[in-house]
Amino acid sequence: MQTMAQAWLVYRLTGSPFLLGLVEFLSRAPILLFGLAGGLVADRWPRHRLLLVTQSLLLAQAGTLAALTLSGTVTVRWVLGLALLLGFISALDVPVRQAFVMDLVPRPDIPSAIGLNSSIFNASRLIGPTLAGLLVGFAGEGACFLVNALSFLVVLGCLMAMQVKQTARSEQPSAMGLLTEGLAYVRRTRHVLALLVLVTVLGVASMPFSTLLPVFAGEVLHTGPDGLGLLMGATGIGALSAALRLARRGTVVGLVPSIATAAGLFGGGLLVLAASATSWVSLAALVAVGFGMVSTIAGGNTLLQSQAPEALRGRVASLYATVSLGSTIFGSLLAGTGATYFGAPLTVAAGGLITLVAAVVFWITQWDTPVQAVEGQLPSLEEVVK
């Protein structure tokens, strides 16, 4: 709800596609710069306690944005500053939260656990924007920010109710040793490197399409905030369907070709969205976009974490979060700039075409990648690095 309301607030105050991209840039830049550091912390400190800290900080960030908006004193500068604060908090929260899921389940259940976690997240992507579109029209953006702030009280209560086992810790004594250890694993593991390259390309070229949805709602389809909520909700329907499909997988075998196909669907959906001037066609395209995007990103996350040694999981999660989320900062700026000079449809079409090419390259280079089914134990960290 906050994401949708914030985008509409910036667009209402300025009408600038560039500033929409700048808000996304500021909320992602710290992840790119400090995401790896967040992964190092996730492998050295109790993740449960770290989440209590980050979720409390997110509560404060959302509460401040709500107070400013409801009081009528919010400005674009305040929104930009709070977006930057959100980015710094997320640089720690994202890798810790992704690795924390694995602290709650036995290793053979990792594929289903990641899929279920993604299902819940993407259900919120479906419900939240739809509710936000209605609430913004009825009570304004500040009401959405207030609901988000209050929701963190529930999150903190759930965290405090959990009984969590101690997570594995790396024996490396220094931060540099931890980083070298993680990078050595990436360099010598074929599918990990290929997935990181793929999500980097998608993060720059295609994932920032959501930044331009207010432009599609306002200038292409000529709808208001309720129309924007429907567009984001359509993306959420596809995303939720993909996450539920992933949750039903009992194995990671066959996941590599599935990821390549999903990336192709992602790119194709963006091309249809760019060419559409009709609401129902745009909604259908965004369902395909959401399905392809989550099947690619969450599928890659499942593959990486299910195959990674226990002591490396925080760093693997941080690397993946850094490239999948952090790389979108460049994409958001490119999307905002491209939409300013060439229009939103042409910008989205370019991203869709690049995504299709990346999907084909990933399929050609990785179709024969060996992936072992997840058992109770995988090779140790020392064996993998050697």
LINQUIVEN-V418409 format. One record per pair of residues at least 4 apart in sequence whose C-alpha atoms are under 7 Angstrom apart, sorted by the first residue. I is the first residue (numbers start at 1). J is the second residue. D is the distance in Angstrom with one decimal. If there is no record, write none. Layout:
i=I j=J d=D
i=I j=J d=D
This chain:
i=1 j=5 d=6.1
i=1 j=128 d=4.7
i=1 j=129 d=5.2
i=1 j=132 d=5.0
i=1 j=144 d=5.8
i=2 j=6 d=5.8
i=2 j=144 d=5.8
i=2 j=145 d=5.4
i=2 j=148 d=6.4
i=3 j=7 d=6.3
i=4 j=8 d=6.3
i=4 j=129 d=5.8
i=4 j=132 d=6.8
i=5 j=9 d=6.0
i=5 j=132 d=6.5
i=5 j=136 d=6.9
i=5 j=141 d=5.2
i=5 j=144 d=6.5
i=6 j=10 d=6.2
i=7 j=11 d=6.2
i=7 j=20 d=6.5
i=8 j=12 d=5.9
i=8 j=214 d=6.6
i=8 j=225 d=7.0
i=9 j=13 d=6.1
i=9 j=141 d=6.6
i=10 j=14 d=6.0
i=10 j=20 d=6.6
i=10 j=76 d=6.6
i=11 j=15 d=4.5
i=11 j=16 d=6.1
i=11 j=20 d=6.9
i=16 j=20 d=6.6
i=17 j=21 d=6.5
i=17 j=212 d=7.0
i=17 j=336 d=5.0
i=17 j=339 d=6.5
i=17 j=340 d=6.2
i=18 j=22 d=6.2
i=18 j=336 d=4.1
i=18 j=337 d=5.6
i=18 j=340 d=6.6
i=19 j=23 d=6.1
i=20 j=24 d=6.6
i=20 j=211 d=6.2
i=20 j=336 d=6.6
i=21 j=25 d=6.1
i=21 j=211 d=6.2
i=21 j=332 d=4.6
i=21 j=333 d=4.9
i=21 j=335 d=6.6
i=21 j=336 d=4.7
i=22 j=26 d=6.2
i=22 j=332 d=7.0
i=22 j=333 d=6.0
i=23 j=27 d=6.3
i=23 j=80 d=5.7
i=23 j=83 d=6.2
i=24 j=28 d=6.2
i=24 j=329 d=6.4
i=24 j=332 d=6.0
i=25 j=29 d=5.8
i=25 j=329 d=4.2
i=25 j=330 d=6.9
i=25 j=332 d=5.9
i=25 j=333 d=6.4
i=26 j=80 d=6.9
i=26 j=83 d=5.8
i=26 j=84 d=4.7
i=26 j=87 d=6.6
i=27 j=83 d=4.8
i=27 j=84 d=5.0
i=27 j=86 d=5.8
i=27 j=87 d=4.1
i=28 j=32 d=6.7
i=28 j=87 d=5.3
i=28 j=325 d=6.5
i=28 j=326 d=5.2
i=28 j=328 d=6.9
i=28 j=329 d=5.4
i=29 j=33 d=6.3
i=29 j=87 d=6.6
i=29 j=326 d=6.0
i=29 j=329 d=5.8
i=30 j=34 d=5.6
i=30 j=87 d=5.2
i=30 j=88 d=5.1
i=30 j=91 d=6.0
i=31 j=35 d=4.6
i=31 j=87 d=6.2
i=31 j=88 d=6.8
i=31 j=90 d=6.6
i=31 j=91 d=4.3
i=31 j=322 d=5.7
i=31 j=326 d=5.2
i=32 j=322 d=5.0
i=32 j=326 d=4.1
i=32 j=327 d=6.7
i=34 j=38 d=6.4
i=34 j=91 d=5.8
i=35 j=39 d=6.4
i=35 j=91 d=4.8
i=35 j=92 d=6.6
i=35 j=318 d=5.6
i=35 j=322 d=5.3
i=36 j=40 d=6.4
i=36 j=315 d=6.8
i=36 j=318 d=5.4
i=36 j=319 d=6.1
i=36 j=322 d=7.0
i=37 j=41 d=6.3
i=38 j=42 d=6.2
i=38 j=91 d=5.9
i=38 j=92 d=4.4
i=38 j=95 d=6.3
i=38 j=318 d=6.5
i=39 j=43 d=6.4
i=39 j=95 d=5.6
i=39 j=96 d=6.9
i=39 j=314 d=4.9
i=39 j=315 d=4.4
i=39 j=317 d=6.8
i=39 j=318 d=4.6
i=40 j=44 d=6.4
i=40 j=175 d=6.9
i=40 j=178 d=6.7
i=40 j=314 d=6.8
i=40 j=315 d=6.0
i=41 j=45 d=5.8
i=42 j=47 d=5.9
i=42 j=95 d=7.0
i=42 j=96 d=5.2
i=42 j=314 d=5.2
i=43 j=169 d=5.7
i=43 j=170 d=6.5
i=43 j=311 d=6.9
i=43 j=314 d=5.2
i=43 j=315 d=7.0
i=44 j=169 d=5.7
i=44 j=170 d=6.9
i=46 j=50 d=6.4
i=46 j=167 d=6.9
i=47 j=51 d=6.1
i=47 j=96 d=5.9
i=47 j=100 d=6.1
i=48 j=52 d=6.6
i=49 j=53 d=6.6
i=50 j=54 d=6.3
i=51 j=55 d=5.9
i=51 j=93 d=6.5
i=51 j=97 d=6.9
i=52 j=56 d=6.2
i=52 j=156 d=6.5
i=52 j=159 d=6.9
i=53 j=57 d=6.4
i=54 j=58 d=6.2
i=54 j=89 d=6.3
i=54 j=93 d=5.7
i=55 j=59 d=6.2
i=55 j=152 d=6.7
i=55 j=156 d=6.8
i=56 j=60 d=6.5
i=57 j=61 d=6.3
i=58 j=62 d=6.2
i=59 j=63 d=6.0
i=59 j=149 d=5.1
i=59 j=152 d=5.6
i=60 j=64 d=6.1
i=61 j=65 d=6.4
i=61 j=82 d=6.7
i=61 j=86 d=6.9
i=62 j=66 d=6.2
i=62 j=145 d=6.0
i=62 j=148 d=6.5
i=62 j=149 d=4.9
i=63 j=67 d=6.1
i=63 j=146 d=6.3
i=63 j=149 d=5.1
i=64 j=68 d=6.2
i=65 j=69 d=6.2
i=65 j=145 d=6.5
i=66 j=70 d=6.0
i=66 j=142 d=5.0
i=66 j=145 d=4.7
i=66 j=146 d=5.1
i=67 j=71 d=6.0
i=68 j=72 d=6.3
i=68 j=73 d=5.3
i=68 j=74 d=4.8
i=69 j=73 d=6.2
i=69 j=74 d=5.0
i=69 j=142 d=4.9
i=70 j=142 d=5.0
i=74 j=78 d=6.2
i=75 j=79 d=6.5
i=76 j=80 d=6.1
i=77 j=81 d=6.1
i=78 j=82 d=6.1
i=79 j=83 d=6.0
i=80 j=84 d=6.3
i=81 j=85 d=6.4
i=82 j=86 d=6.1
i=83 j=87 d=6.3
i=84 j=88 d=6.5
i=85 j=89 d=6.4
i=86 j=90 d=6.0
i=87 j=91 d=6.2
i=89 j=93 d=6.1
i=90 j=94 d=5.4
i=92 j=96 d=6.3
i=93 j=97 d=5.8
i=94 j=98 d=6.1
i=94 j=321 d=6.9
i=95 j=99 d=6.1
i=95 j=314 d=6.3
i=95 j=317 d=5.2
i=95 j=318 d=4.6
i=95 j=321 d=6.5
i=96 j=100 d=5.9
i=96 j=314 d=6.7
i=97 j=101 d=6.7
i=98 j=317 d=6.4
i=99 j=313 d=6.1
i=99 j=314 d=5.4
i=99 j=317 d=6.3
i=102 j=110 d=6.7
i=103 j=165 d=7.0
i=103 j=167 d=6.4
i=104 j=164 d=6.9
i=105 j=109 d=6.3
i=105 j=110 d=6.9
i=107 j=376 d=5.8
i=108 j=374 d=5.4
i=108 j=375 d=5.3
i=108 j=376 d=5.8
i=109 j=113 d=6.0
i=110 j=114 d=6.1
i=110 j=306 d=6.0
i=111 j=115 d=6.2
i=111 j=247 d=6.7
i=111 j=249 d=6.8
i=111 j=250 d=6.9
i=111 j=251 d=6.8
i=111 j=252 d=6.9
i=111 j=302 d=5.6
i=111 j=306 d=6.7
i=112 j=116 d=6.0
i=112 j=247 d=4.4
i=112 j=248 d=6.3
i=112 j=249 d=6.4
i=112 j=250 d=6.8
i=113 j=117 d=6.1
i=113 j=247 d=6.9
i=114 j=118 d=6.0
i=114 j=302 d=6.1
i=115 j=119 d=6.0
i=115 j=243 d=5.4
i=115 j=244 d=6.4
i=115 j=246 d=5.0
i=115 j=247 d=3.8
i=116 j=120 d=6.4
i=116 j=243 d=6.9
i=116 j=244 d=6.7
i=116 j=247 d=5.2
i=117 j=121 d=6.3
i=118 j=122 d=6.0
i=118 j=243 d=5.5
i=118 j=298 d=7.0
i=119 j=123 d=6.0
i=119 j=240 d=5.4
i=119 j=243 d=4.6
i=119 j=244 d=5.5
i=120 j=124 d=6.5
i=121 j=125 d=6.6
i=122 j=126 d=6.3
i=122 j=236 d=5.8
i=122 j=239 d=5.7
i=122 j=240 d=4.8
i=123 j=127 d=6.2
i=123 j=236 d=6.7
i=123 j=240 d=5.6
i=124 j=128 d=5.3
i=125 j=129 d=6.5
i=125 j=233 d=6.6
i=125 j=236 d=4.8
i=126 j=130 d=6.8
i=126 j=233 d=4.4
i=126 j=234 d=7.0
i=126 j=236 d=3.9
i=126 j=237 d=5.7
i=127 j=131 d=6.2
i=127 j=233 d=6.7
i=128 j=132 d=5.9
i=129 j=133 d=6.0
i=129 j=229 d=4.7
i=129 j=232 d=5.9
i=129 j=233 d=5.8
i=130 j=134 d=6.6
i=130 j=229 d=4.6
i=130 j=230 d=5.9
i=130 j=233 d=5.7
i=131 j=135 d=6.0
i=132 j=136 d=5.8
i=132 j=144 d=6.2
i=132 j=229 d=6.7
i=133 j=137 d=6.4
i=133 j=225 d=5.1
i=133 j=226 d=4.3
i=133 j=228 d=6.8
i=133 j=229 d=4.6
i=134 j=138 d=6.3
i=134 j=226 d=5.9
i=135 j=139 d=5.6
i=135 j=140 d=6.5
i=135 j=144 d=6.9
i=136 j=140 d=4.1
i=136 j=141 d=5.0
i=136 j=225 d=7.0
i=137 j=225 d=6.7
i=139 j=143 d=6.2
i=141 j=145 d=6.7
i=142 j=146 d=6.2
i=143 j=147 d=6.3
i=144 j=148 d=6.3
i=145 j=149 d=6.3
i=146 j=150 d=6.3
i=147 j=151 d=6.2
i=148 j=152 d=6.9
i=151 j=155 d=6.7
i=152 j=156 d=6.0
i=153 j=157 d=6.1
i=154 j=158 d=6.2
i=155 j=159 d=6.3
i=156 j=160 d=6.2
i=157 j=161 d=6.3
i=158 j=162 d=6.6
i=168 j=310 d=6.6
i=168 j=311 d=5.6
i=169 j=311 d=5.7
i=170 j=311 d=5.3
i=172 j=177 d=5.7
i=172 j=178 d=5.8
i=173 j=177 d=6.9
i=174 j=178 d=6.3
i=175 j=179 d=6.2
i=176 j=180 d=6.1
i=177 j=181 d=6.0
i=178 j=182 d=6.3
i=179 j=183 d=6.2
i=180 j=184 d=6.0
i=181 j=185 d=6.5
i=182 j=186 d=6.5
i=182 j=312 d=6.6
i=182 j=315 d=6.2
i=183 j=187 d=6.1
i=184 j=188 d=6.2
i=184 j=385 d=6.4
i=185 j=189 d=6.0
i=185 j=384 d=6.9
i=185 j=385 d=5.6
i=186 j=192 d=5.8
i=186 j=193 d=5.8
i=187 j=193 d=6.4
i=189 j=193 d=6.6
i=190 j=194 d=6.4
i=191 j=195 d=6.0
i=191 j=369 d=6.7
i=192 j=196 d=6.2
i=192 j=304 d=6.4
i=193 j=197 d=6.3
i=194 j=198 d=6.2
i=195 j=199 d=6.2
i=195 j=300 d=6.5
i=196 j=200 d=6.1
i=196 j=320 d=6.5
i=196 j=323 d=6.5
i=197 j=201 d=6.4
i=198 j=202 d=6.3
i=198 j=358 d=6.6
i=199 j=203 d=5.8
i=199 j=323 d=6.5
i=199 j=324 d=5.3
i=200 j=204 d=6.3
i=200 j=323 d=5.2
i=200 j=324 d=5.9
i=200 j=327 d=5.8
i=201 j=205 d=5.9
i=202 j=206 d=5.1
i=202 j=207 d=5.9
i=202 j=355 d=6.2
i=203 j=207 d=5.1
i=203 j=208 d=7.0
i=203 j=324 d=5.6
i=203 j=325 d=6.7
i=203 j=327 d=5.1
i=203 j=328 d=4.5
i=203 j=331 d=6.4
i=204 j=327 d=5.7
i=204 j=328 d=5.1
i=204 j=330 d=5.8
i=204 j=331 d=3.9
i=205 j=331 d=5.8
i=205 j=351 d=4.5
i=205 j=354 d=6.6
i=205 j=355 d=6.9
i=206 j=351 d=4.6
i=206 j=352 d=6.1
i=206 j=355 d=6.6
i=207 j=328 d=6.7
i=208 j=328 d=6.2
i=208 j=331 d=5.7
i=208 j=332 d=5.2
i=208 j=335 d=6.6
i=209 j=213 d=6.8
i=209 j=348 d=6.2
i=211 j=332 d=6.6
i=212 j=216 d=6.5
i=212 j=344 d=6.5
i=213 j=217 d=6.1
i=213 j=228 d=6.8
i=214 j=218 d=6.0
i=214 j=228 d=6.1
i=215 j=219 d=5.5
i=215 j=220 d=7.0
i=215 j=344 d=6.9
i=216 j=220 d=4.7
i=216 j=221 d=6.0
i=217 j=221 d=5.2
i=217 j=222 d=5.7
i=217 j=223 d=5.2
i=217 j=224 d=6.5
i=217 j=227 d=6.0
i=217 j=228 d=5.4
i=218 j=222 d=4.7
i=218 j=223 d=5.5
i=218 j=224 d=6.2
i=220 j=277 d=6.2
i=221 j=277 d=6.1
i=221 j=278 d=6.6
i=221 j=279 d=6.3
i=223 j=227 d=5.1
i=224 j=228 d=6.5
i=225 j=229 d=6.1
i=226 j=230 d=6.4
i=227 j=231 d=6.3
i=228 j=232 d=6.3
i=229 j=233 d=5.9
i=230 j=234 d=6.0
i=231 j=235 d=6.5
i=231 j=283 d=5.9
i=232 j=236 d=6.3
i=233 j=237 d=6.3
i=234 j=238 d=6.6
i=234 j=283 d=5.6
i=234 j=286 d=5.7
i=234 j=287 d=5.1
i=235 j=239 d=6.1
i=235 j=286 d=4.9
i=235 j=287 d=4.9
i=235 j=289 d=6.5
i=235 j=290 d=4.5
i=236 j=240 d=5.9
i=236 j=290 d=6.2
i=237 j=241 d=6.2
i=237 j=287 d=6.0
i=238 j=242 d=6.3
i=238 j=287 d=4.2
i=238 j=288 d=5.9
i=238 j=289 d=7.0
i=238 j=290 d=4.4
i=238 j=291 d=4.1
i=239 j=243 d=6.2
i=239 j=290 d=4.4
i=239 j=291 d=4.6
i=239 j=294 d=5.4
i=240 j=244 d=6.1
i=241 j=245 d=6.2
i=241 j=291 d=6.5
i=242 j=246 d=6.2
i=242 j=291 d=5.0
i=242 j=294 d=6.1
i=242 j=295 d=5.4
i=243 j=247 d=6.1
i=243 j=294 d=6.7
i=243 j=295 d=6.9
i=244 j=248 d=6.5
i=245 j=249 d=7.0
i=251 j=373 d=5.8
i=251 j=374 d=6.9
i=252 j=303 d=6.3
i=252 j=373 d=6.0
i=253 j=371 d=5.9
i=253 j=372 d=6.6
i=253 j=373 d=6.0
i=254 j=258 d=6.6
i=255 j=259 d=6.1
i=255 j=299 d=7.0
i=256 j=260 d=6.5
i=256 j=367 d=6.6
i=257 j=261 d=6.2
i=257 j=363 d=6.6
i=257 j=367 d=6.1
i=258 j=262 d=6.1
i=259 j=263 d=6.2
i=259 j=295 d=6.4
i=259 j=296 d=4.9
i=259 j=299 d=6.4
i=260 j=264 d=6.4
i=260 j=359 d=5.2
i=260 j=362 d=6.3
i=260 j=363 d=5.5
i=261 j=265 d=6.4
i=262 j=266 d=6.2
i=262 j=292 d=4.4
i=262 j=293 d=7.0
i=262 j=295 d=5.8
i=262 j=296 d=5.6
i=263 j=267 d=6.4
i=263 j=292 d=5.7
i=263 j=293 d=6.7
i=263 j=296 d=5.8
i=263 j=355 d=6.7
i=263 j=356 d=6.9
i=263 j=359 d=5.3
i=264 j=268 d=6.2
i=264 j=355 d=6.8
i=264 j=356 d=5.0
i=264 j=359 d=5.4
i=265 j=269 d=6.0
i=265 j=288 d=6.6
i=265 j=289 d=6.8
i=265 j=292 d=5.2
i=266 j=270 d=6.5
i=266 j=288 d=6.6
i=266 j=289 d=4.7
i=266 j=292 d=4.4
i=266 j=293 d=5.6
i=267 j=271 d=6.5
i=267 j=352 d=4.0
i=267 j=353 d=6.2
i=267 j=355 d=4.9
i=267 j=356 d=5.1
i=268 j=272 d=6.5
i=268 j=352 d=6.2
i=268 j=356 d=7.0
i=269 j=273 d=6.2
i=269 j=285 d=4.9
i=269 j=286 d=6.6
i=269 j=288 d=5.5
i=269 j=289 d=5.0
i=270 j=274 d=6.1
i=270 j=285 d=6.9
i=270 j=289 d=6.4
i=270 j=348 d=6.3
i=270 j=349 d=6.2
i=270 j=352 d=5.0
i=271 j=275 d=6.4
i=271 j=349 d=4.9
i=271 j=352 d=5.4
i=272 j=276 d=6.1
i=272 j=285 d=5.9
i=273 j=282 d=5.2
i=273 j=285 d=5.5
i=273 j=286 d=7.0
i=274 j=345 d=4.3
i=274 j=346 d=6.5
i=274 j=348 d=5.8
i=274 j=349 d=5.4
i=275 j=345 d=6.8
i=276 j=281 d=6.2
i=276 j=282 d=5.9
i=278 j=282 d=6.2
i=279 j=283 d=6.1
i=280 j=284 d=6.2
i=281 j=285 d=6.1
i=282 j=286 d=6.2
i=283 j=287 d=6.4
i=284 j=288 d=6.6
i=285 j=289 d=6.2
i=286 j=290 d=5.9
i=287 j=291 d=6.2
i=288 j=292 d=6.1
i=289 j=293 d=5.9
i=290 j=294 d=6.1
i=291 j=295 d=6.0
i=292 j=296 d=6.1
i=293 j=297 d=6.1
i=294 j=298 d=5.3
i=295 j=299 d=5.3
i=296 j=300 d=6.0
i=297 j=301 d=6.3
i=298 j=302 d=6.1
i=299 j=303 d=6.2
i=300 j=304 d=6.1
i=301 j=305 d=6.1
i=302 j=306 d=5.9
i=303 j=307 d=6.3
i=304 j=308 d=6.0
i=305 j=313 d=6.3
i=306 j=374 d=6.5
i=308 j=312 d=6.4
i=308 j=313 d=6.1
i=309 j=313 d=6.5
i=309 j=378 d=6.8
i=309 j=379 d=6.9
i=309 j=380 d=6.0
i=309 j=381 d=5.4
i=311 j=381 d=7.0
i=312 j=316 d=6.2
i=313 j=317 d=6.0
i=314 j=318 d=6.1
i=315 j=319 d=6.1
i=316 j=320 d=6.2
i=317 j=321 d=6.0
i=318 j=322 d=5.8
i=319 j=323 d=6.4
i=320 j=324 d=5.9
i=321 j=325 d=5.4
i=321 j=326 d=7.0
i=322 j=326 d=4.7
i=323 j=327 d=5.1
i=327 j=331 d=6.8
i=328 j=332 d=5.8
i=329 j=333 d=6.4
i=330 j=334 d=6.1
i=331 j=335 d=5.8
i=332 j=336 d=6.0
i=333 j=337 d=6.0
i=334 j=338 d=5.7
i=335 j=339 d=5.9
i=335 j=347 d=6.4
i=336 j=340 d=6.2
i=337 j=341 d=6.5
i=338 j=342 d=5.5
i=338 j=343 d=6.6
i=338 j=347 d=5.7
i=339 j=343 d=4.0
i=339 j=344 d=4.3
i=339 j=347 d=5.9
i=342 j=346 d=6.4
i=342 j=347 d=6.8
i=343 j=347 d=6.4
i=344 j=348 d=6.2
i=345 j=349 d=6.1
i=346 j=350 d=6.3
i=347 j=351 d=6.5
i=348 j=352 d=6.2
i=349 j=353 d=6.3
i=350 j=354 d=6.3
i=351 j=355 d=6.2
i=352 j=356 d=6.3
i=353 j=357 d=6.5
i=354 j=358 d=6.2
i=355 j=359 d=6.2
i=356 j=360 d=6.4
i=357 j=361 d=6.3
i=358 j=362 d=6.1
i=359 j=363 d=6.2
i=360 j=364 d=6.2
i=361 j=365 d=6.2
i=362 j=366 d=5.8
i=363 j=367 d=5.3
i=379 j=383 d=6.1
i=379 j=384 d=6.4
i=380 j=384 d=6.3
i=381 j=385 d=6.2
i=382 j=386 d=6.0
